[in-house]
Amino acid sequence: MEKTVGEQTVGIALLGTGVVGRGVIDILAQQRDLLRSRTGLTIEVRSRVCRDPSKYEDDETGIKATTNIADAIGDPKTGIVVEVMGGIDAPRHAISAALAAGKHVVTANKALLAAHGAELFELAKKHGVSIAFEASCGGGIPIIDALTRGLVANRIDALIGIINGTCNFILTQMAQNGWTYADALKEAQRIGFAEADPTMDVSGRDSAQKLAILATLAFNQQVSETDIALTGIDTLKAEDLQFVDDLGYVIKLLGIGERVEGQLALRVHPTLVHKGDLMSDVSGGFNAISVYGHAIGHQFFYGRGAGQTPTASAVVADILGVAMGTIPHAFERLNVFHGRLKKARALPADQMESRFYLRATTQDTPGVLAGMTQALARHGISIAAVHQPEIAAGTKHVPIVVTTHKASEGAMQKALAEIDAMKSVQAPTVFLRILERPAEFG
C-alpha cells in the first residue's frame, strides 16, 4: 500500500484491547457514518492483538482477535498500526517492526515516547512513515496539534500544565473535602482513577514523561525525563492545603517548562496556585495546559485528561489524520518530529527560581520567628508574609507559615538546613513552590 494512506477503506491493526482499545473500537463503530461523511474514509479494524482471543469468540464486531503481533502488522491491507498496549519494551519492538514494514503508527504511549521517542522518530523518517501521538498527553485535549500546527508561528516561552488526572483528583478531594492523602488515594483507586500501584502518578513521573514530550515540541529541543526536577504529592499533608486556602491559594501538581537565559527550567512539583488563576479551578480528573507564546500571549487548554472516551477520541483523530495524509505530511516536513534535535540545556534544579511557602513546626518560645527570618536573610531570601494561627494555651508545638519573594532553590535549601537545625524547630520544615500569577490575572 502507499505510505501516505489515501484509500477509501483504510485498514488498521489494534495492538491492545484494554480500556482505550475498546473505546477506539466503539467510536469507529458508532460514528462510522459521521466519520465517513466528514473524511470520505471507512476505517476497518482488521485485527486486534490481545492476550486471550477466546474472550472475543462471540464478539459482535467480527474483528479478528490474535496474539500474533507480527501477523497483525504484516497484513498487506493494514496501513496503520495503533498501539494502546502500555508499557515500554513490548510496544517499542512492535512499533519498530511496524515502522520498518512501512506502516504508519498511532500511539497513546507517553512512557515509550519519553524514553525512546527520538529513536522511533528517526526510524519513522528512515522508512518514510509517521508517528501520531495526540493521546499521549492531556487525554482528549488537542495539545499536540496546537503546539505543532496552531501555534507553530510562535516562539513558545513557557508551558505550565496540570497533566495528571489522578493527582488532580486526589488534591481536589483533599482541598474541597478535607480528606487525608491516604483517603483520597483510596477513593481514586476505588473509582478507577488510580492504579493498585499508584507510584507512577503520585511520584510525578507520569507528569514528567508528558512534560518531556510537550517541552520537546514547544521548545524544539530534545527533552528527556531525566532533565526534569521532580517532586510528587505523596508527602503532602492536609493541614498545608488548609493553610494555603487561608492564604488565597490551592495546591496543584504542575509540570512547568520555561526558557531561562538560553536554558530550560523543567520541573514537576506540587505548587501553590492563586485562586484568581484559571488553573486553580481545574478540579477532579480534568487537565489544563497554559502555553505562553511571543505572539499569542497566554493560551489555555482545558478538558478531560484521561478516561476511555477522551483518550480514544484523540486516538481516532490521529487515525483519521494519518489516513487523510495530513499527519504524514506534517511529520515529514516539521523538524519538531526529529530524533536529531539538539539536546536541551536543562537549568540545574538549584538555580531555578520561584516564590516559596514554608511551614515550620516549632516550640512556642520567643525568638523562633526571628531565627527563621535571620536564616532566610543570610541567603538573600526576602519574606513576603508571615501567618501564625491562634492556638490554645499550653500547646507545645505551633505552626509558623511564611511566604517568600522569589529566590533560588539552592538558597532556599541552605536556609532550610539552618532552620531545621534550630533546637526549637521540629524538622523537616515543609516547603512548596508558589506559581507567579500571569499578568492578565493581576
C-alpha positions as CSV (number, residue, x, y, z in Angstrom):
1,M,0.0,0.0,0.0
2,E,1.0,3.7,-0.3
3,K,2.9,5.0,2.7
4,T,0.6,8.1,2.8
5,V,-2.7,6.4,3.1
6,G,-5.4,7.6,0.7
7,E,-7.8,4.7,0.0
8,Q,-11.5,4.8,0.6
9,T,-11.2,2.0,3.1
10,V,-8.2,2.1,5.4
11,G,-7.2,-1.0,7.4
12,I,-5.8,-0.7,10.9
13,A,-4.3,-3.2,13.4
14,L,-5.1,-2.5,17.0
15,L,-2.4,-3.6,19.5
16,G,-4.1,-3.7,22.9
17,T,-7.7,-4.2,23.8
18,G,-7.9,-2.6,27.2
19,V,-10.0,0.4,28.2
20,V,-8.7,2.7,25.4
21,G,-8.7,-0.1,22.8
22,R,-12.3,-0.8,23.4
23,G,-13.1,2.9,23.3
24,V,-11.4,3.1,19.8
25,I,-13.5,0.2,18.5
26,D,-16.7,1.8,19.9
27,I,-16.1,5.2,18.4
28,L,-15.2,3.7,15.0
29,A,-18.3,1.6,15.0
30,Q,-20.8,4.1,16.5
31,Q,-19.6,7.0,14.5
32,R,-18.9,5.2,11.2
33,D,-21.3,7.2,9.1
34,L,-20.3,10.6,10.6
35,L,-16.6,9.9,10.1
36,R,-17.2,8.7,6.5
37,S,-19.2,11.8,5.7
38,R,-16.5,14.1,7.1
39,T,-13.5,12.4,5.6
40,G,-14.7,10.1,2.8
41,L,-13.0,7.2,4.5
42,T,-14.1,4.0,6.1
43,I,-11.8,2.8,8.9
44,E,-11.6,-1.0,9.1
45,V,-10.2,-2.7,12.2
46,R,-8.7,-5.7,10.6
47,S,-7.2,-7.3,13.7
48,R,-6.8,-6.7,17.4
49,V,-3.9,-8.1,19.4
50,C,-4.8,-9.4,22.8
51,R,-3.7,-11.8,25.4
52,D,-6.7,-14.1,25.2
53,P,-8.5,-14.3,21.9
54,S,-11.1,-16.7,23.3
55,K,-12.7,-13.7,25.1
56,Y,-13.8,-12.4,21.7
57,E,-15.2,-15.6,20.1
58,D,-18.8,-14.3,20.4
59,D,-17.9,-10.6,19.8
60,E,-20.4,-8.9,17.6
61,T,-17.8,-6.7,15.8
62,G,-16.4,-9.7,13.9
63,I,-12.9,-8.2,14.4
64,K,-10.2,-10.9,14.3
65,A,-8.5,-11.4,17.7
66,T,-5.0,-12.7,17.8
67,T,-1.9,-12.9,20.0
68,N,0.4,-12.7,16.9
69,I,1.7,-9.1,16.6
70,A,3.8,-9.9,13.5
71,D,0.8,-11.2,11.6
72,A,-1.3,-8.2,12.5
73,I,1.4,-5.8,11.4
74,G,2.2,-7.9,8.3
75,D,-1.4,-7.8,6.9
76,P,-1.0,-6.2,3.5
77,K,-4.4,-4.5,3.9
78,T,-3.3,-2.8,7.1
79,G,-1.8,0.6,6.7
80,I,-1.9,1.9,10.2
81,V,-0.8,0.2,13.4
82,V,-2.5,1.6,16.6
83,E,-0.6,0.9,19.8
84,V,-2.6,1.2,23.1
85,M,-0.8,-1.7,24.9
86,G,1.0,0.4,27.5
87,G,4.4,-0.4,28.9
88,I,7.7,0.2,27.1
89,D,9.6,-2.9,25.9
90,A,6.9,-4.8,24.0
91,P,5.4,-1.6,22.4
92,R,8.9,-0.5,21.4
93,H,9.6,-3.7,19.5
94,A,6.1,-3.7,17.9
95,I,6.3,-0.1,16.8
96,S,9.8,-0.5,15.4
97,A,8.6,-3.5,13.4
98,A,5.6,-1.6,12.1
99,L,7.8,1.3,11.0
100,A,10.3,-0.9,9.4
101,A,7.4,-2.6,7.5
102,G,6.4,0.9,6.1
103,K,3.3,1.2,8.3
104,H,2.2,4.4,10.0
105,V,1.8,4.3,13.8
106,V,-0.7,5.9,16.2
107,T,0.2,5.6,19.9
108,A,-1.0,6.8,23.2
109,N,2.2,5.7,25.0
110,K,3.8,8.7,26.7
111,A,6.2,6.5,28.7
112,L,7.6,4.9,25.5
113,L,7.9,8.3,23.7
114,A,9.6,10.0,26.7
115,A,12.2,7.2,26.8
116,H,12.6,6.3,23.1
117,G,10.8,9.0,21.0
118,A,13.9,10.3,19.3
119,E,14.9,6.8,18.2
120,L,11.4,5.9,16.9
121,F,11.1,9.3,15.1
122,E,14.3,8.6,13.3
123,L,13.2,5.1,12.3
124,A,9.9,6.5,11.0
125,K,11.6,9.1,8.9
126,K,14.0,6.5,7.5
127,H,11.1,4.4,6.3
128,G,9.0,7.4,5.1
129,V,6.2,6.9,7.5
130,S,4.8,8.8,10.5
131,I,4.1,8.5,14.2
132,A,1.0,10.2,15.6
133,F,0.6,10.6,19.4
134,E,-2.0,13.1,20.3
135,A,-3.4,10.8,23.0
136,S,-0.1,10.6,24.9
137,C,-0.5,13.9,26.7
138,G,-3.7,15.5,28.0
139,G,-6.2,12.8,27.1
140,G,-8.7,14.4,24.7
141,I,-7.1,17.9,24.8
142,P,-5.6,18.5,21.3
143,I,-2.4,20.0,22.7
144,I,0.0,18.2,20.4
145,D,-1.9,19.6,17.4
146,A,-1.8,23.0,19.0
147,L,1.9,23.0,19.5
148,T,2.8,21.6,16.1
149,R,0.2,23.4,13.9
150,G,-1.9,26.0,15.5
151,L,0.9,27.7,17.4
152,V,3.7,26.9,15.0
153,A,4.3,30.6,14.2
154,N,5.1,31.3,17.9
155,R,8.3,31.1,19.9
156,I,7.0,29.3,23.0
157,D,8.4,30.8,26.1
158,A,6.7,28.7,28.7
159,L,4.1,26.0,29.3
160,I,2.5,25.1,32.6
161,G,0.2,22.2,33.0
162,I,-2.0,20.0,35.2
163,I,-1.3,16.9,33.2
164,N,-2.2,14.0,35.6
165,G,-5.8,13.5,36.4
166,T,-5.2,11.1,39.2
167,C,-3.1,13.6,41.2
168,N,-5.6,16.4,40.4
169,F,-8.5,14.2,41.7
170,I,-6.6,13.4,44.9
171,L,-5.7,17.1,45.5
172,T,-9.3,18.2,44.8
173,Q,-10.6,15.8,47.4
174,M,-8.1,16.9,50.0
175,A,-8.8,20.6,49.4
176,Q,-12.5,20.5,49.0
177,N,-13.5,17.8,51.4
178,G,-10.7,17.9,53.9
179,W,-9.7,14.3,53.2
180,T,-6.2,12.9,54.1
181,Y,-3.9,11.9,51.2
182,A,-4.5,8.2,52.1
183,D,-8.3,8.5,52.0
184,A,-8.2,10.5,48.7
185,L,-5.9,7.9,47.1
186,K,-8.1,5.1,48.2
187,E,-11.2,6.7,46.6
188,A,-9.2,7.3,43.4
189,Q,-8.4,3.6,43.3
190,R,-12.0,2.6,44.1
191,I,-13.4,4.6,41.1
192,G,-10.6,3.5,38.7
193,F,-8.7,6.8,38.6
194,A,-5.6,5.3,40.2
195,E,-3.9,2.0,39.7
196,A,-3.4,-0.5,42.5
197,D,0.2,0.7,42.5
198,P,-0.2,4.4,42.1
199,T,3.6,5.2,42.1
200,M,3.9,6.5,38.6
201,D,1.1,9.0,39.2
202,V,1.7,10.3,42.7
203,S,5.5,10.4,42.4
204,G,5.1,12.8,39.5
205,R,6.8,10.5,36.9
206,D,3.7,10.3,34.7
207,S,3.6,14.1,34.6
208,A,7.4,14.3,33.9
209,Q,7.1,11.9,30.9
210,K,4.3,14.1,29.5
211,L,6.2,17.3,30.1
212,A,9.2,15.8,28.3
213,I,7.1,15.3,25.2
214,L,5.4,18.6,25.4
215,A,8.6,20.5,26.1
216,T,10.4,18.9,23.2
217,L,7.7,20.1,20.8
218,A,7.3,23.5,22.4
219,F,11.0,24.4,22.6
220,N,12.2,22.4,19.6
221,Q,14.9,20.8,21.8
222,Q,15.2,17.1,22.9
223,V,14.0,16.9,26.4
224,S,14.2,13.7,28.4
225,E,12.6,12.7,31.7
226,T,15.9,12.9,33.4
227,D,16.1,16.7,32.6
228,I,13.1,17.3,34.8
229,A,13.4,18.1,38.6
230,L,10.7,16.0,40.2
231,T,8.7,16.1,43.5
232,G,5.4,14.1,43.9
233,I,2.3,14.6,46.0
234,D,2.7,11.6,48.3
235,T,4.1,13.5,51.2
236,L,1.5,16.4,51.2
237,K,-0.3,17.0,54.4
238,A,-4.0,18.0,54.6
239,E,-3.1,20.8,57.0
240,D,-1.0,22.5,54.3
241,L,-3.9,22.5,51.9
242,Q,-5.9,24.3,54.7
243,F,-3.2,26.9,55.3
244,V,-2.7,27.7,51.7
245,D,-6.5,28.0,51.3
246,D,-6.4,30.7,54.1
247,L,-3.7,32.5,52.1
248,G,-5.8,32.5,48.9
249,Y,-4.2,29.6,47.1
250,V,-4.8,26.0,46.1
251,I,-2.2,23.3,45.6
252,K,-1.9,21.6,42.2
253,L,0.7,19.2,40.8
254,L,2.2,21.2,37.9
255,G,4.5,20.4,35.1
256,I,6.4,23.5,34.2
257,G,8.8,24.3,31.3
258,E,10.2,27.8,30.6
259,R,13.1,29.4,28.8
260,V,15.6,31.0,31.2
261,E,18.6,32.8,29.6
262,G,19.3,30.1,27.0
263,Q,18.4,27.2,29.2
264,L,15.2,25.4,30.0
265,A,13.8,25.3,33.6
266,L,11.9,22.0,33.7
267,R,10.2,20.7,36.8
268,V,7.2,18.8,38.2
269,H,6.1,19.6,41.8
270,P,3.1,20.5,44.0
271,T,2.6,24.2,43.6
272,L,0.6,26.9,45.2
273,V,-1.7,28.4,42.5
274,H,-3.5,31.7,43.3
275,K,-7.3,31.4,43.4
276,G,-7.5,34.1,40.8
277,D,-5.7,31.9,38.2
278,L,-7.8,29.8,35.8
279,M,-5.6,26.9,36.7
280,S,-6.9,26.9,40.3
281,D,-10.4,26.0,39.1
282,V,-9.3,22.8,37.4
283,S,-10.7,20.0,39.5
284,G,-11.2,16.3,39.6
285,G,-9.8,14.3,36.7
286,F,-9.6,17.3,34.4
287,N,-6.3,18.6,32.9
288,A,-5.3,22.1,31.8
289,I,-2.3,23.4,30.0
290,S,-1.2,27.1,29.7
291,V,1.0,28.0,26.8
292,Y,2.8,31.3,26.5
293,G,3.9,32.4,23.0
294,H,5.6,35.6,21.9
295,A,2.8,36.5,19.5
296,I,-0.4,35.0,21.1
297,G,0.4,35.6,24.7
298,H,-1.4,33.2,27.0
299,Q,-3.4,30.3,25.6
300,F,-5.3,28.0,28.0
301,F,-6.3,24.4,27.0
302,Y,-8.8,22.5,29.3
303,G,-10.5,19.2,29.2
304,R,-10.7,15.6,30.4
305,G,-7.2,14.3,30.7
306,A,-7.9,10.6,31.0
307,G,-10.6,8.0,30.6
308,Q,-11.8,5.7,27.9
309,T,-13.6,8.0,25.6
310,P,-11.5,11.2,25.8
311,T,-8.3,9.2,25.1
312,A,-9.9,7.1,22.4
313,S,-11.2,10.3,20.8
314,A,-7.6,11.5,20.4
315,V,-6.5,8.1,19.0
316,V,-9.3,8.1,16.4
317,A,-8.5,11.7,15.4
318,D,-4.9,10.6,14.8
319,I,-6.1,7.6,12.8
320,L,-8.1,9.9,10.6
321,G,-5.3,12.4,10.3
322,V,-2.9,9.7,9.2
323,A,-5.5,8.2,6.8
324,M,-6.1,11.6,5.2
325,G,-2.4,12.3,4.8
326,T,-2.3,15.5,6.9
327,I,-0.2,13.9,9.7
328,P,2.3,12.2,7.5
329,H,2.9,15.4,5.6
330,A,3.5,17.4,8.8
331,F,5.6,14.6,10.2
332,E,7.8,14.7,7.1
333,R,8.2,18.5,6.9
334,L,8.3,19.7,10.5
335,N,11.6,19.5,12.3
336,V,9.9,19.1,15.7
337,F,9.4,15.4,14.8
338,H,13.1,14.6,14.6
339,G,15.4,12.4,16.5
340,R,18.4,14.7,15.9
341,L,17.1,17.8,17.7
342,K,19.8,19.4,19.9
343,K,19.7,18.1,23.4
344,A,18.1,20.5,25.8
345,R,20.3,22.6,28.1
346,A,18.4,21.9,31.4
347,L,18.9,24.5,34.1
348,P,20.2,22.8,37.3
349,A,17.5,22.5,39.9
350,D,19.3,24.6,42.5
351,Q,19.4,27.5,40.1
352,M,15.6,27.5,39.4
353,E,13.8,30.4,41.0
354,S,10.3,30.8,42.4
355,R,8.5,32.1,45.4
356,F,8.1,29.7,48.3
357,Y,5.7,28.6,51.0
358,L,7.3,27.3,54.3
359,R,5.6,25.7,57.3
360,A,7.8,25.2,60.3
361,T,6.5,23.3,63.4
362,T,8.2,25.0,66.4
363,Q,8.1,25.2,70.1
364,D,6.1,28.1,71.4
365,T,9.1,30.1,72.6
366,P,10.3,33.6,72.0
367,G,12.8,34.2,69.2
368,V,11.8,31.4,66.9
369,L,10.4,33.6,64.1
370,A,13.4,35.9,64.4
371,G,15.7,32.9,64.0
372,M,13.9,31.8,60.9
373,T,13.9,35.3,59.4
374,Q,17.7,35.6,60.0
375,A,18.4,32.2,58.4
376,L,16.4,33.3,55.3
377,A,18.1,36.7,55.2
378,R,21.6,35.2,55.3
379,H,20.8,33.5,52.0
380,G,19.2,36.6,50.4
381,I,15.6,35.4,50.8
382,S,13.0,38.1,51.5
383,I,9.8,37.3,53.4
384,A,6.5,38.3,51.8
385,A,4.2,37.4,54.6
386,V,4.0,35.5,57.9
387,H,0.9,33.7,59.2
388,Q,0.6,32.1,62.6
389,P,-2.9,30.8,63.5
390,E,-4.1,31.3,67.1
391,I,-3.6,28.2,69.3
392,A,-4.8,27.0,72.6
393,A,-2.8,27.9,75.7
394,G,-0.3,25.2,76.7
395,T,0.1,23.8,73.2
396,K,3.7,22.6,72.9
397,H,4.3,22.9,69.1
398,V,2.8,25.6,66.8
399,P,2.9,26.1,63.1
400,I,4.5,29.2,61.6
401,V,3.7,29.7,57.9
402,V,6.0,32.0,55.8
403,T,5.7,33.0,52.1
404,T,8.7,34.5,50.4
405,H,9.6,36.6,47.4
406,K,11.4,35.0,44.5
407,A,14.6,33.1,45.4
408,S,16.7,30.3,44.0
409,E,16.1,26.7,45.0
410,G,19.7,26.4,46.2
411,A,19.5,29.4,48.5
412,M,16.2,28.0,49.9
413,Q,17.7,24.6,50.6
414,K,20.6,26.2,52.5
415,A,18.3,28.3,54.6
416,L,16.1,25.3,55.3
417,A,19.1,23.4,56.6
418,E,19.7,26.2,59.1
419,I,16.1,26.4,60.1
420,D,15.8,22.7,60.7
421,A,19.0,22.7,62.8
422,M,17.3,25.2,65.3
423,K,16.6,23.4,68.6
424,S,13.1,24.9,68.7
425,V,12.1,23.6,65.2
426,Q,10.7,20.1,64.7
427,A,12.3,19.1,61.3
428,P,11.7,18.8,58.5
429,T,10.2,22.2,57.6
430,V,7.6,21.9,54.8
431,F,8.3,23.9,51.7
432,L,6.4,24.3,48.5
433,R,6.8,26.5,45.4
434,I,4.4,29.3,44.5
435,L,3.4,30.0,40.9
436,E,3.6,33.6,39.9
437,R,0.2,34.9,38.7
438,P,0.0,35.6,35.0
439,A,-0.1,39.3,34.2
440,E,-3.6,39.1,32.8
441,F,-5.0,38.0,36.2
442,G,-3.1,40.7,38.2
